[in-house]
Amino acid sequence: MKIKVVFALLGSIIICMLGIAIGSVLIPFNDIIAVIGSKVLGTAKDAGIDKVTLSIIWDMRIPRVLMAFAVGAALSVSGAIMQSTLKNPLASSYTLGVSSGAAFGAGIVITAGLTLPILGFLTLPLAGFIFGMLTVLGAVAFAASMDRSMDTNTIILSGMVFSLFVNAMLTLMSSLKREDAQKLIMWQMGSFSQKSWVHVMIFLPIAFILIFFTLFYVRELDLLTFGEEHAKAAGVDANKVKWILLGLSSALTGCAVSFSGVIGFVDLVAPHVVRKIYGSSHRIVVPISAIFGGCFMVVADLIARTIISPSELPVGAVTALVGAPFFGYVYFSGRKR
Amino acid sequence: MKKAILLIMVAILAFGFISCSKTDSNVQLIEDSNSVENSSGVVNTKDRAGNDIEVPKTVDRIISMAPSTTEILLDLGLGDKIVAIDRNAKGLKGEKGLDEGVPEFDMMAPDIEKLVSLKPNIVFTSGMSNLEGKAEPYKPLRDLGVCVAEIPTSNSIEAIKEDIIFIADITKTSEKGREIVESIDAEVDKIARIGKDIKEKKTVYFEIAAAPNMYSFGSGVFLNEIIELVGATNIFKDYNSWINVSEESVVAANPDVILTNVNYIDDPVGEIKSRKGWENIKAVKNNEVYYIDNNSSNLPNHNFVKAMKEIAKAIYPDKY
């Protein structure tokens, strides 16, 4: 197990380095190290690196790769939590309406042309996050009021009802405001283009704290996987824990979606693959899902921006294109025997 | 409206090139032997997309469902004969004889009943309305016997001139049409004469949609032709048609000049200059980022001359 974990860590570092190196211009590893060295440690000036290359590495590639990694990690952990809490291998925060809610929030901001006074670039992410969370909380609260025991199926169904309803409002809005529809579609498609250090500085700590916080609940997650009766017998207040976990999970997705748009599939695939390889103890699944999801996203983004260079594909298209067959392979390969 | 134009531009991306090659092989002007005038004065010919059309004897109730065509019609002196325009041409109302109260329609989904009730004898469409796999929205008009002339978006100066001649011919204003084309030729010649002597060509990045979904173009677009005429080089000339481009590819190409015709944000030039990591691009360092009039650089018609002059002055201020 230790070896596998070390392997995962090493792998993630290599993938991130590749992500920084490959693009419309190939950058040698020692240049990257030199740039990071000079920027972070303030040592050895630019070592003769071209100014343009410097801004490509430091202002574009590195923030982009870090952002992709963090978003991938956040989505995967969120998926792992949802799958275990709702005991449904297909559950994700998207099922509970995070993305529809976030898109609706973004839609309101775009069509109304609102901007926050000082931190204008945060208007969309903030609106997306708030509406995403509201939708999930609404769905869960609705489920709780319908069904005291908060049965997982009730939660899922109520989530779908909420997300479909919000989706309908979104459709209505974009057909009434045709000229903004394009912008909204672009926002929804998801992309890591134009992510700067500001985004990284805001998102990275949030994602890290939320994932770290999740680690305190690994025992409860294990117990919930076995069933509520088990959890209750072990002295876990199932309903309270569910609220916390669903909240954590939606906050992770909500943040990710607000900053990068809707990117599907990672949250579904990563935890399953990790469970296949590392077993299903959440003490391992949660952190390794984060690493695996992060790497997966970095690779997906790498493909998205290089395959039809100088154009870019929406990263969501790549995650599904690469993810679906890969997932099929991993998930079903064990079943043949 | 500005955003709508952007939307259309993006829509052109996919089909622009296809329609271009289609029209080139089907250029049929009225004088061609194929045009047959029958006893009632109806002229049988082909429109710019190669469809057979019957042009009525009198053309005095015109509907134009494309802003570029509307501008051409106005300069042919037909403003008072236009009975409906598309919504994107709203800004032209009240100009050059176009009535303030002329009704507007959504060119992608026009209210056909209302169009019919206006009793047009000719309808100009852009062919763009045929996108998205939907049935052609103007077919009912055609079935009713109204002459629907399709003018696909042109992607070269040559094709733009042919469009003008075509429109002029079917609206019986051939002479005026030829005048416009001659003045285009004169202006293009003037620029080309200076442009061809420029040896040290500056590289140019032309942005038509701002971050985060930046769009530019390669060859096969009239703007690329203009950049070459002026004596400069488009950094994406090796690509075809309209393309969305990544930030990195622009920074890596390190253009000498950046042009933008983005008009849906407040300060497009300032926005480009303030982009993170762009400060080391030559154009930004030397403060050579310029705004080019949106309408004239956007619509494929004779007004491109205005954009051409602006582009020439922006890239080589000492030569033009």
Chai-1 contact restraints between the chains, C-beta under 6 A:
chainA,res_idxA,chainB,res_idxB,connection_type,confidence,min_distance_angstrom,max_distance_angstrom,comment,restraint_id
A,G23,B,E248,contact,1.0,0.0,6.0,A-B,restraint_1
A,S24,B,E248,contact,1.0,0.0,6.0,A-B,restraint_2
A,S24,B,S249,contact,1.0,0.0,6.0,A-B,restraint_3
A,S24,B,A252,contact,1.0,0.0,6.0,A-B,restraint_4
A,V25,B,A252,contact,1.0,0.0,6.0,A-B,restraint_5
A,K51,B,N280,contact,1.0,0.0,6.0,A-B,restraint_6
A,V52,B,N254,contact,1.0,0.0,6.0,A-B,restraint_7
A,V52,B,N280,contact,1.0,0.0,6.0,A-B,restraint_8
A,S55,B,G277,contact,1.0,0.0,6.0,A-B,restraint_9
A,S55,B,N280,contact,1.0,0.0,6.0,A-B,restraint_10
A,I56,B,E248,contact,1.0,0.0,6.0,A-B,restraint_11
A,I56,B,V251,contact,1.0,0.0,6.0,A-B,restraint_12
A,D59,B,K276,contact,1.0,0.0,6.0,A-B,restraint_13
A,D59,B,G277,contact,1.0,0.0,6.0,A-B,restraint_14
A,M60,B,E247,contact,1.0,0.0,6.0,A-B,restraint_15
A,M60,B,E248,contact,1.0,0.0,6.0,A-B,restraint_16
A,M60,B,G277,contact,1.0,0.0,6.0,A-B,restraint_17
A,E179,B,K3,contact,1.0,0.0,6.0,A-B,restraint_18
A,E179,B,A4,contact,1.0,0.0,6.0,A-B,restraint_19
A,Q182,B,L7,contact,1.0,0.0,6.0,A-B,restraint_20
A,M186,B,N213,contact,1.0,0.0,6.0,A-B,restraint_21
A,S193,B,P212,contact,1.0,0.0,6.0,A-B,restraint_22
A,Q194,B,A211,contact,1.0,0.0,6.0,A-B,restraint_23
A,Q194,B,P212,contact,1.0,0.0,6.0,A-B,restraint_24
A,S196,B,K276,contact,1.0,0.0,6.0,A-B,restraint_25
A,R305,B,S246,contact,1.0,0.0,6.0,A-B,restraint_26
A,P310,B,V245,contact,1.0,0.0,6.0,A-B,restraint_27
A,P310,B,S246,contact,1.0,0.0,6.0,A-B,restraint_28
A,P310,B,S249,contact,1.0,0.0,6.0,A-B,restraint_29
A,S311,B,I243,contact,1.0,0.0,6.0,A-B,restraint_30
A,S311,B,N244,contact,1.0,0.0,6.0,A-B,restraint_31
A,E312,B,S246,contact,1.0,0.0,6.0,A-B,restraint_32
